[in-house]
């Protein structure tokens, strides 16, 4: 009787025990971020914006330098009041240049942050899609080598990278379709 109960227990419990194993994979999200498809395009756009700001700043400084040179050449010919107004003008222009520098740096930082956020969101979506397709229960980020013991779990890096390329292409195609109607 005990053997029959034991066999029945094993028969009913064995499938549940087998299904209890979790399917686990790993991904190095930092490596994927470094190898992000199309990252060069984002960086080029950021560099172009940086160059625009640098050129505008250079133009502002050159314009002020020309004014200062002119003011210095004419200072002996001008009244004290005029020279004082010119000093105030130069001080105001210096403030504008400083404000422009801060604004440019803030906007470049915001743009970089936005790009990084977009890339991280796309990576998360690609990892999630691959995990669903491969019926994975957990995906471990192995980018921090100190916290992960490599137990030989499946590495889905290449699968996620392919999925990320497809995801980006789909989104770009969708944008083209939307803009094509304009």
VOPA-822520 format. One line per 8 residues: number of its first residue (from 0); their letters; for each residue x, y, z of C-alpha. Coordinates in steps of 0.001 Angstrom, whole numbers, plus 500000, padded with zeros to 6 digits. Layout:
NUM) a) X,Y,Z; ...
//
This chain:
0) xxxxxxxx) 500000,500000,500000; 502822,502402,500862; 504448,501691,497529; 501213,502484,495663; 500809,505783,497533; 504463,506624,496872; 504074,505835,493160; 500899,507930,492937
8) xxxxxxxx) 502633,510820,494725; 505626,510648,492405; 503360,510381,489356; 501384,513482,490303; 504266,515534,491708; 506974,514747,489147; 505557,516978,486372; 505230,519863,488841
16) xxxxxxxx) 508818,519374,490014; 510090,519348,486449; 508178,522536,485607; 509446,524217,488770; 512866,524683,487200; 513255,528201,485960; 514777,528898,482596; 517490,531493,483096
24) xxxxxxxx) 519642,533407,480638; 522144,536215,480946; 522921,539388,479049; 525646,541983,479429; 523604,545166,479041; 526689,547409,479137; 528238,545544,476215; 524949,545745,474312
32) xxxxxxxx) 524761,549480,475052; 528333,549890,473732; 527488,547920,470574; 524047,549485,470144; 523028,549449,466459; 522800,552997,465171; 524599,554493,468153; 527026,556221,465796
40) xxxxxxxx) 524125,558106,464188; 523006,559403,467590; 526546,560436,468462; 526945,562238,465120; 523749,564194,465765; 525005,565113,469218; 528371,566198,467775; 526614,568349,465168
48) xxxxxxxx) 524618,570053,467911; 527808,570571,469935; 529541,572095,466887; 526599,574431,466278; 526825,575698,469844; 530589,576088,469582; 530272,578071,466359; 527592,580325,467810
56) xxxxxxxx) 529712,580891,470907; 532748,581645,468765; 530714,584179,466762; 529512,585863,469949; 533064,586105,471321; 534435,587424,468019; 531722,590065,467799; 532468,591197,471357
64) xxxxxxxx) 536227,591233,470679; 535682,593517,467676; 533554,595844,469799; 536121,595911,472627; 538913,596670,470166; 536879,599500,468652; 535970,600850,472105; 539622,600827,473173
72) xxxxxxxx) 540690,602659,470044; 538007,605337,470543; 538044,605658,474339; 540080,608870,474349; 537691,610453,471860; 534536,609568,473834; 532946,611143,476879; 533125,609508,480303
80) xxxxxxxx) 529423,608676,480044; 529856,606987,476662; 532859,605005,477907; 530873,603935,480991; 527997,602778,478760; 530470,600820,476661; 531899,599149,479781; 528360,598179,480792
88) xxxxxxxx) 527701,596888,477265; 530811,594677,477426; 529815,593387,480877; 526295,592576,479626; 527659,590810,476563; 530002,588757,478774; 526989,587754,480886; 525110,586736,477727
96) xxxxxxxx) 528071,584613,476646; 528239,582935,480058; 524476,582297,480006; 524731,580881,476493; 527529,578524,477588; 525397,577252,480472; 522332,576867,478262; 524326,574992,475613
104) xxxxxxxx) 525857,572653,478191; 522446,571993,479758; 520849,571268,476385; 523707,568966,475350; 523381,567108,478658; 519604,566768,478207; 520059,565509,474648; 522668,562950,475762
112) xxxxxxxx) 520386,561824,478599; 517454,561498,476206; 519506,559429,473767; 520758,557140,476554; 517224,556707,477904; 515872,555840,474451; 518663,553311,473896; 518119,551693,477349
120) xxxxxxxx) 514359,551453,476711; 514974,549800,473333; 517423,547363,474929; 514887,546497,477639; 512193,545899,474978; 514518,543705,472922; 515529,541656,475984; 511887,541237,476939
128) xxxxxxxx) 510936,540131,473397; 513746,537565,473241; 512880,536269,476720; 509259,535768,475647; 510249,534101,472364; 512646,531753,474133; 510242,531103,477028; 512708,532341,479644
136) xxxxxxxx) 511654,532959,483235; 514580,535193,484191; 517240,537211,482399; 520197,538219,484540; 522210,541306,483698; 525793,540090,483865; 527344,543516,483325; 528334,543629,486978
144) xxxxxxxx) 530804,540760,487243; 530941,541062,491043; 527299,540133,491593; 526902,537256,489154; 528289,533795,489469; 528425,532427,485942; 526705,529095,486297; 526805,528400,482582
152) xxxxxxxx) 523382,529791,481861; 522443,530638,478322; 523837,533928,476937; 521227,535673,474797; 523416,538625,473772; 523404,537870,470027; 519679,537103,470017; 518917,540378,471782
160) xxxxxxxx) 521188,542321,469451; 519315,540909,466425; 515994,541729,468099; 517206,545249,468836; 518142,545761,465172; 514681,544546,464136; 512970,546729,466748; 514827,549850,465610
168) xxxxxxxx) 514110,549089,461952; 510399,548611,462704; 510206,551909,464587; 512052,553780,461832; 509769,552239,459206; 506733,553245,461257; 508026,556822,461483; 508655,556875,457724
176) xxxxxx) 505109,555622,457095; 503675,558336,459349; 505817,561076,457816; 505231,559776,454296; 501576,560784,454597; 502493,564413,455180
//
